[in-house]
Amino acid sequence: MERISSDVSLETCEARMWVERAERHALKIPLRYRLEGEKEWSRGETVNLSETGILFSSESMLEVEARLEITFQTSGVPLLSSSTRLARVVRRVLSNWPETRPCFGARFHS
């Protein structure tokens, strides 16, 4: 991240927060997810993925703060516990035309 010098006061600079984000990797692969405690899986597709979270699209609407289990296995019971990640929905947006679908940002947690 490059900082550019200017005549902005030190107080103003300190008020600004520099937030470093994990590198995102554009990736379109199928996934399944379910709300914590549910038995049925829903289908989705990744938009991008990082070490700390995922942006994915789905036909269903999810609430911000919803807790999810996510797996990248497309059918059956997840075979390995490491193939399932716990996540919390932190944002939702509509994807661009022509495939207007809800997209959800979810942060991984343990």
C-alpha positions as CSV (number, residue, x, y, z in Angstrom):
1,M,0.0,0.0,0.0
2,E,1.5,3.3,-1.0
3,R,1.0,6.5,1.0
4,I,1.2,9.9,-0.7
5,S,2.4,12.9,1.2
6,S,0.2,15.9,1.4
7,D,-0.7,18.9,3.5
8,V,-3.2,17.0,5.5
9,S,-2.8,17.4,9.2
10,L,-1.4,14.6,11.4
11,E,-4.7,14.5,13.4
12,T,-6.6,13.9,10.1
13,C,-4.2,11.2,9.1
14,E,-4.5,9.4,12.4
15,A,-8.3,9.5,12.2
16,R,-8.2,7.5,9.0
17,M,-7.8,3.8,9.3
18,W,-5.8,1.8,6.9
19,V,-7.5,-1.6,6.5
20,E,-5.5,-4.3,4.8
21,R,-7.6,-6.9,3.1
22,A,-6.6,-10.4,2.2
23,E,-5.9,-10.9,-1.4
24,R,-8.9,-12.0,-3.4
25,H,-8.8,-14.7,-6.1
26,A,-11.5,-14.7,-8.8
27,L,-12.8,-18.2,-8.8
28,K,-16.1,-19.6,-10.2
29,I,-16.7,-23.0,-8.7
30,P,-19.9,-24.6,-7.3
31,L,-20.4,-24.8,-3.6
32,R,-23.0,-25.9,-1.1
33,Y,-24.0,-24.1,2.1
34,R,-26.5,-24.5,4.9
35,L,-27.5,-22.4,7.8
36,E,-26.0,-23.5,11.1
37,G,-28.1,-26.3,12.5
38,E,-30.0,-27.0,9.3
39,K,-29.9,-30.4,7.6
40,E,-30.5,-29.4,3.9
41,W,-27.8,-27.9,1.7
42,S,-28.4,-25.1,-0.8
43,R,-26.4,-24.5,-3.9
44,G,-24.2,-21.5,-4.8
45,E,-21.2,-20.5,-6.8
46,T,-18.1,-18.7,-5.7
47,V,-17.3,-15.2,-7.1
48,N,-14.0,-14.8,-5.3
49,L,-12.2,-16.4,-2.4
50,S,-9.5,-15.3,0.0
51,E,-7.8,-16.6,3.1
52,T,-10.3,-14.9,5.3
53,G,-13.6,-15.2,3.4
54,I,-15.7,-15.8,0.3
55,L,-18.0,-13.9,-2.0
56,F,-20.6,-16.2,-3.5
57,S,-23.9,-16.1,-5.3
58,S,-27.1,-18.0,-4.6
59,E,-30.7,-18.2,-5.6
60,S,-31.8,-17.9,-1.9
61,M,-31.7,-14.8,0.3
62,L,-29.6,-14.9,3.4
63,E,-29.6,-12.4,6.3
64,V,-26.5,-10.5,7.3
65,E,-25.0,-12.2,10.4
66,A,-26.4,-15.6,9.4
67,R,-24.0,-18.4,10.4
68,L,-23.2,-20.9,7.7
69,E,-21.4,-24.2,6.9
70,I,-19.8,-24.1,3.4
71,T,-18.5,-27.1,1.5
72,F,-16.9,-27.3,-2.0
73,Q,-18.1,-30.8,-2.5
74,T,-21.1,-30.7,-4.8
75,S,-23.0,-33.7,-3.6
76,G,-23.3,-36.2,-0.7
77,V,-22.1,-35.8,2.8
78,P,-18.8,-33.8,3.1
79,L,-16.1,-36.5,3.3
80,L,-13.6,-34.6,5.3
81,S,-14.1,-32.1,8.1
82,S,-11.5,-29.9,6.4
83,S,-13.7,-29.6,3.3
84,T,-16.3,-27.7,5.4
85,R,-15.8,-24.1,6.6
86,L,-17.8,-22.2,9.1
87,A,-18.6,-18.6,8.1
88,R,-20.7,-15.6,9.0
89,V,-22.5,-13.5,6.3
90,V,-21.1,-9.9,6.6
91,R,-22.7,-8.3,3.5
92,R,-25.1,-8.9,0.7
93,V,-25.4,-7.2,-2.7
94,L,-27.1,-7.9,-6.1
95,S,-24.8,-9.1,-8.9
96,N,-24.7,-7.2,-12.2
97,W,-27.1,-7.7,-15.1
98,P,-27.9,-10.0,-17.0
99,E,-27.7,-12.6,-14.2
100,T,-29.1,-10.5,-11.3
101,R,-28.7,-12.8,-8.3
102,P,-27.9,-12.1,-4.6
103,C,-24.3,-12.2,-3.7
104,F,-23.0,-12.7,-0.1
105,G,-19.8,-11.9,1.5
106,A,-19.0,-14.3,4.3
107,R,-16.0,-14.2,6.7
108,F,-14.5,-17.6,7.7
109,H,-14.3,-18.4,11.4
110,S,-13.5,-21.5,13.5
